[in-house]
Amino acid sequence: MVKHGGVNVGPHAVGCKVADAAALRGGGLSNQVQAVNVEISVVLGRASLPMQQLLRMGRGAVIPLDATVNEEVWILANNHPVARGEIQISDDKIAIAVTREANVFDYMAGGS
């Protein structure tokens, strides 16, 4: 294990050999971590439907969500809640402004 920034990191966790452990201590880990891509997704709301209703849906079907227009959305990094945000629309583009950290327990409970 290599201690980096207060976190124990096994050399295999970053895809390198044990022989590279010394390089990790020299800042190599920091460079590797910064090069990792993280998938960001946004959850606008949730819905629970019976399978029968879902199977009957076709093009143009509308799924009502549990969210309101001005409610904060969930921002996920690799499917893990990391922040809350507000939808912003400018011209044809949609963006999310981060408003606060996510409360993981609220996310798991489906709360706001």
C-alpha positions as CSV (number, residue, x, y, z in Angstrom):
1,M,0.0,0.0,0.0
2,V,1.1,3.5,-0.7
3,K,-0.1,6.4,1.4
4,H,-1.0,9.4,-0.8
5,G,-2.8,12.4,0.4
6,G,-4.0,10.6,3.5
7,V,-5.5,7.7,1.5
8,N,-4.0,4.2,1.3
9,V,-3.8,3.3,-2.4
10,G,-2.8,-0.1,-3.6
11,P,-0.6,0.0,-6.7
12,H,-2.9,-2.4,-8.5
13,A,-5.8,0.0,-8.0
14,V,-4.2,2.5,-10.4
15,G,-3.2,-0.1,-12.9
16,C,0.6,-0.3,-12.2
17,K,3.0,-2.8,-11.0
18,V,4.4,-3.0,-7.4
19,A,7.7,-1.9,-8.8
20,D,6.1,1.4,-9.7
21,A,5.2,2.2,-6.1
22,A,8.2,4.6,-5.7
23,A,6.9,6.5,-8.7
24,L,3.5,6.9,-7.1
25,R,5.1,8.6,-4.1
26,G,6.8,11.1,-6.5
27,G,3.6,12.6,-7.9
28,G,3.0,9.9,-10.6
29,L,-0.3,8.9,-8.8
30,S,-1.5,12.5,-8.9
31,N,-0.9,12.7,-12.6
32,Q,-2.6,9.4,-13.2
33,V,-5.6,10.3,-11.1
34,Q,-6.0,13.6,-12.8
35,A,-6.0,11.8,-16.2
36,V,-9.0,9.6,-15.3
37,N,-12.3,10.5,-17.0
38,V,-15.4,10.6,-14.8
39,E,-18.8,10.2,-16.4
40,I,-21.1,12.9,-15.2
41,S,-24.9,12.4,-15.4
42,V,-27.9,14.4,-14.1
43,V,-31.1,13.0,-12.6
44,L,-34.0,15.2,-13.3
45,G,-36.5,13.1,-11.3
46,R,-37.8,9.6,-10.7
47,A,-40.9,7.6,-11.5
48,S,-42.2,4.2,-10.5
49,L,-44.5,2.5,-13.1
50,P,-46.0,-0.9,-13.3
51,M,-44.2,-3.1,-15.9
52,Q,-47.5,-3.5,-17.8
53,Q,-47.8,0.3,-18.2
54,L,-44.1,0.6,-19.3
55,L,-44.5,-2.2,-21.9
56,R,-47.5,-0.3,-23.4
57,M,-45.6,2.9,-23.8
58,G,-44.7,3.9,-27.3
59,R,-43.2,6.9,-29.1
60,G,-44.6,10.2,-27.6
61,A,-45.5,8.6,-24.2
62,V,-45.0,11.0,-21.3
63,I,-43.5,9.7,-18.0
64,P,-44.4,12.0,-15.1
65,L,-41.5,12.6,-12.7
66,D,-41.6,13.3,-9.0
67,A,-39.8,16.6,-9.5
68,T,-41.1,20.1,-9.8
69,V,-39.8,22.8,-12.2
70,N,-37.6,24.7,-9.7
71,E,-36.4,21.6,-7.8
72,E,-32.7,20.9,-7.6
73,V,-31.4,18.0,-9.8
74,W,-28.9,15.3,-8.7
75,I,-25.4,15.4,-10.2
76,L,-23.8,12.0,-10.3
77,A,-20.1,11.1,-11.0
78,N,-19.8,7.5,-12.2
79,N,-23.4,6.9,-10.8
80,H,-22.6,8.2,-7.3
81,P,-24.3,11.3,-6.1
82,V,-21.7,14.1,-5.6
83,A,-23.7,17.4,-5.8
84,R,-27.1,19.1,-6.3
85,G,-27.6,21.7,-9.0
86,E,-30.0,23.9,-10.9
87,I,-30.9,23.6,-14.6
88,Q,-29.7,26.6,-16.7
89,I,-30.8,27.2,-20.3
90,S,-28.9,29.5,-22.6
91,D,-29.8,29.7,-26.2
92,D,-29.9,26.0,-27.3
93,K,-27.6,24.7,-24.5
94,I,-28.6,23.1,-21.2
95,A,-26.2,23.3,-18.3
96,I,-26.3,22.6,-14.6
97,A,-25.1,25.1,-12.0
98,V,-23.7,23.3,-8.9
99,T,-25.5,24.6,-5.8
100,R,-24.4,22.3,-2.9
101,E,-22.9,19.0,-2.0
102,A,-25.1,15.9,-2.3
103,N,-26.5,14.1,0.7
104,V,-26.0,10.4,-0.3
105,F,-28.7,9.3,2.2
106,D,-31.3,11.7,0.6
107,Y,-30.4,10.3,-2.8
108,M,-30.8,6.7,-1.7
109,A,-34.2,7.6,-0.1
110,G,-35.4,9.4,-3.2
111,G,-35.6,12.7,-1.3
112,S,-34.7,16.2,-2.1
